[in-house]
């Protein structure tokens, strides 16, 4: 119960921290933002992901998986921001399986079935053109997941191995509900005020267990880097609103991918901890705004 209470508080923090940051920005940069329009959103996304685990008994690997995700939340659009910045908080439910792309587990591969519930924070900038609007965006969040897997039973003589049907490391991920984090970056194309389509790239980390102090230490270090980068990007937006939003998304995406790259081997990098399952891939979908 203590673990789930902590995760509930963490989810609440994820959903509310963006609103707090918006309030601070209003006080510091009143010329940027003085009020918001709030809208409900519904989104559906599809993705093609490749899962991986660097502690597998060689030469096992995951089959490529497809996923479908439903998101519900709110969009806060700043009225007078020079780069038309917006903030989105939403809850999503995602299902992933190799069955969704009709790829069966063959040879030395692992098939999977995964459900996850996530709380996500997204930031983007809207640029209006004659027939549509374009919004580069970046997002991050935390999730709870339930993971099931199936090893193909093989006896590969060329590897000099006995029959293999499992990996002792994998049971740590499939036993109950676990915690993870994700990043995403991409671009949205607004066909109208109500409908937009998106193309993006996502990176996810699935923890075998939650190490409280290791996790908090890692997130605090990431937060310091993010605050410094946001301050730098704010100066660019003030001087050049036209390109400032794109620069912000590119630099934050670079920071997130760098963190993801190192945390694939060490889930709470730069603090030494354990190896997670990771997944990345392209995603596409649409969003309705009410």
C-alpha positions in Angstrom: 0.0 0.0 0.0 2.9 2.4 0.7 4.2 1.9 -2.8 0.9 2.6 -4.4 0.3 5.6 -2.2 3.6 7.0 -3.3 2.8 6.4 -7.0 -0.6 8.1 -6.6 1.2 11.2 -5.1 3.7 11.1 -8.0 0.8 10.9 -10.6 -0.9 13.9 -8.9 2.4 15.8 -9.0 2.8 15.0 -12.7 -0.6 16.4 -13.5 -0.3 19.5 -11.3 3.3 20.6 -11.8 2.7 22.0 -15.2 -0.1 24.3 -13.9 2.3 25.5 -11.2 5.0 26.2 -13.8 2.4 28.1 -15.8 1.6 30.3 -12.8 5.3 31.1 -12.2 5.7 32.0 -15.8 2.7 34.3 -15.6 4.3 36.1 -12.7 7.7 36.4 -14.3 6.7 37.1 -17.9 3.3 38.8 -17.7 3.8 40.1 -21.3 4.0 36.5 -22.5 0.9 35.0 -20.8 -2.0 36.7 -19.0 -4.8 34.1 -19.4 -5.5 30.7 -20.8 -8.2 29.0 -22.8 -9.0 25.5 -21.5 -10.3 22.7 -23.7 -11.1 19.0 -23.3 -9.2 16.6 -25.6 -9.6 13.0 -26.8 -6.7 11.4 -28.7 -6.0 8.0 -30.3 -2.5 6.9 -31.3 -1.0 3.9 -33.0 2.7 2.9 -32.9 5.2 0.4 -34.1 7.7 -0.3 -31.2 10.8 -2.3 -30.8 11.3 -3.5 -27.2 14.8 -4.4 -25.9 16.5 -5.6 -22.8 20.3 -5.4 -22.5 20.5 -8.2 -19.9 19.0 -10.9 -22.0 20.6 -14.3 -22.2 22.0 -14.1 -25.8 20.7 -14.4 -28.5 17.1 -13.8 -27.4 15.3 -10.6 -28.5 11.8 -9.2 -28.5 9.5 -9.4 -31.6 8.5 -6.0 -32.9 5.1 -4.9 -31.4 2.2 -2.7 -32.3 0.2 -0.6 -29.9 -3.0 1.4 -29.6 -3.5 4.2 -27.1 -6.4 6.2 -25.9 -5.9 9.6 -24.1 -8.2 11.9 -22.2 -7.2 15.2 -20.8 -7.2 19.0 -21.0 -5.4 21.6 -23.1 -4.4 25.0 -21.8 -3.6 27.4 -24.6 -1.9 30.7 -23.7 -3.5 33.7 -25.3 -0.8 36.2 -25.7 2.4 34.1 -25.8 4.5 35.3 -28.9 5.1 31.7 -30.0 1.5 30.5 -29.0 2.6 28.1 -26.4 0.2 25.5 -25.0 0.2 22.9 -22.2 -1.6 19.6 -22.1 -2.2 17.1 -19.2 -3.8 13.8 -20.0 -4.3 10.2 -18.8 -3.8 7.5 -21.4 -4.4 3.7 -21.5 -2.2 1.8 -23.9 -2.1 -1.8 -25.1 0.9 -3.3 -26.9 1.4 -6.7 -28.5 3.2 -8.3 -31.5 -0.2 -9.6 -32.5 -1.3 -6.1 -33.5 1.1 -6.1 -36.4 0.6 -9.8 -37.2 4.1 -10.7 -36.3 4.4 -14.1 -34.6 7.3 -15.1 -32.4 9.9 -17.0 -34.4 13.3 -18.4 -33.7 15.0 -17.0 -30.6 12.4 -14.3 -29.9 10.0 -13.2 -27.2 6.4 -12.2 -27.8 4.7 -9.9 -25.3 1.4 -8.4 -24.2 1.4 -5.2 -22.2 -1.1 -2.8 -20.6 -0.1 0.6 -19.2 -1.8 3.5 -17.6 0.1 6.8 -17.9 0.0 10.4 -16.7 1.6 12.7 -19.4 2.5 16.3 -19.6 2.9 17.9 -23.1 4.2 21.3 -24.2 4.0 22.6 -27.7 3.9 25.7 -29.9 1.3 26.5 -32.6 2.2 28.2 -35.9 -0.7 29.2 -38.1 -0.6 29.0 -41.8 -3.3 29.6 -44.4 -4.8 26.1 -44.6 -3.5 24.5 -41.4 -1.4 25.0 -38.3 1.8 23.2 -37.3 2.7 22.5 -33.7 6.1 21.0 -32.7 5.8 19.4 -29.3 7.6 17.4 -26.6 6.1 15.3 -23.8 7.1 13.2 -20.8 5.3 11.2 -18.1 5.1 8.3 -15.8 3.1 5.1 -16.0 2.1 1.8 -14.3 2.3 -1.3 -16.4 1.4 -5.0 -16.4 3.6 -7.1 -18.6 3.2 -10.7 -19.9 5.6 -12.5 -22.2 6.2 -15.8 -23.9 9.6 -17.3 -25.0 9.8 -19.4 -28.1 11.1 -22.8 -27.1 14.1 -23.7 -29.3 17.2 -25.9 -29.3 19.6 -24.1 -31.5 22.6 -26.4 -32.1 24.5 -23.6 -33.8 24.6 -21.8 -30.4 25.8 -24.9 -28.5 22.9 -24.4 -26.0 20.3 -26.6 -24.4 16.6 -25.9 -25.0 15.7 -22.4 -23.8 12.2 -21.4 -22.8 12.8 -18.6 -20.3 15.1 -16.0 -18.9 15.3 -15.7 -15.1 15.6 -11.9 -15.4 12.2 -11.5 -17.1 10.1 -12.7 -14.1 11.0 -9.5 -12.3 9.0 -7.5 -14.9 5.9 -9.8 -15.1 5.2 -10.3 -11.4 2.5 -7.7 -10.7 2.2 -4.0 -11.5 5.3 -2.0 -12.1 6.5 1.6 -12.8 8.0 3.3 -15.8 8.6 6.6 -17.6 8.3 7.8 -21.1 9.4 10.6 -23.5 7.9 11.7 -26.8 8.7 14.4 -29.4 6.9 15.1 -32.7 4.8 17.5 -34.7 1.1 18.1 -35.0 -0.8 19.2 -38.1 -4.0 21.1 -37.3 -6.6 20.5 -40.0 -9.1 22.7 -38.0 -9.6 24.0 -34.5 -11.2 20.7 -33.6 -9.0 18.1 -35.4 -5.3 17.5 -35.6 -3.1 14.6 -36.7 0.4 13.9 -35.2 3.6 12.1 -36.1 6.1 11.5 -33.4 8.8 9.3 -31.8 8.5 7.8 -28.4 10.9 6.3 -25.9 9.8 4.3 -22.8 11.6 2.7 -19.9 10.0 -0.2 -18.0 11.5 -0.6 -14.5 11.8 -4.0 -12.9 11.3 -2.4 -9.5 10.9 1.1 -8.0 14.0 2.3 -6.1 12.7 5.5 -4.4 15.9 7.4 -3.5 17.7 6.4 -6.7 14.7 7.5 -8.7 14.3 10.9 -6.9 18.0 11.6 -7.2 18.0 11.0 -10.9 14.8 13.0 -11.5 16.2 16.0 -9.4 19.4 16.0 -11.6 17.2 15.9 -14.7 15.0 18.7 -13.4 18.0 20.9 -12.8 19.2 20.4 -16.4 15.6 21.0 -17.7 15.2 24.3 -15.7 18.5 25.6 -17.0 17.6 24.7 -20.6 14.1 26.3 -20.2 15.6 29.5 -19.1 18.0 29.5 -22.0 15.1 28.7 -24.5 12.9 31.5 -23.0 15.5 34.1 -23.9 15.5 32.7 -27.5 11.7 32.9 -27.7 11.8 36.5 -26.4 14.3 37.5 -29.1 12.9 35.4 -32.0 9.3 34.1 -31.4 9.2 32.7 -35.0 11.9 30.1 -34.5 12.0 30.0 -30.7 9.3 27.3 -30.4 11.1 25.0 -32.7 14.5 25.6 -31.0 12.9 24.8 -27.6 11.4 21.5 -28.8 14.6 20.4 -30.5 16.8 21.1 -27.5 14.5 19.5 -25.0 14.1 16.5 -27.3 17.8 16.2 -27.4 18.1 16.3 -23.6 15.4 13.7 -23.3 16.9 11.3 -25.8 20.3 11.7 -24.1 18.8 10.7 -20.8 16.9 7.8 -22.4 20.1 6.6 -24.2 22.0 6.2 -20.9 19.0 5.0 -18.8 18.5 2.0 -21.2 21.5 0.5 -19.4 20.9 2.0 -16.0 17.3 3.0 -15.2 18.2 5.8 -12.7 21.4 7.1 -14.5 23.6 8.8 -13.4 22.9 7.0 -10.1 23.8 3.3 -10.3 20.7 1.1 -10.2 19.4 -1.6 -12.5 18.7 -2.4 -16.2 15.1 -1.7 -17.5 13.3 -3.0 -20.5 13.2 -0.2 -23.1 11.1 0.5 -26.1 11.2 3.1 -28.9 9.4 3.6 -32.2 7.4 5.9 -34.4 3.7 6.7 -33.6 0.9 8.4 -35.4 -2.6 9.4 -34.4 -5.3 12.1 -34.2 -6.7 14.4 -31.5 -10.1 16.0 -31.1 -10.3 19.2 -29.1 -13.6 20.4 -27.7 
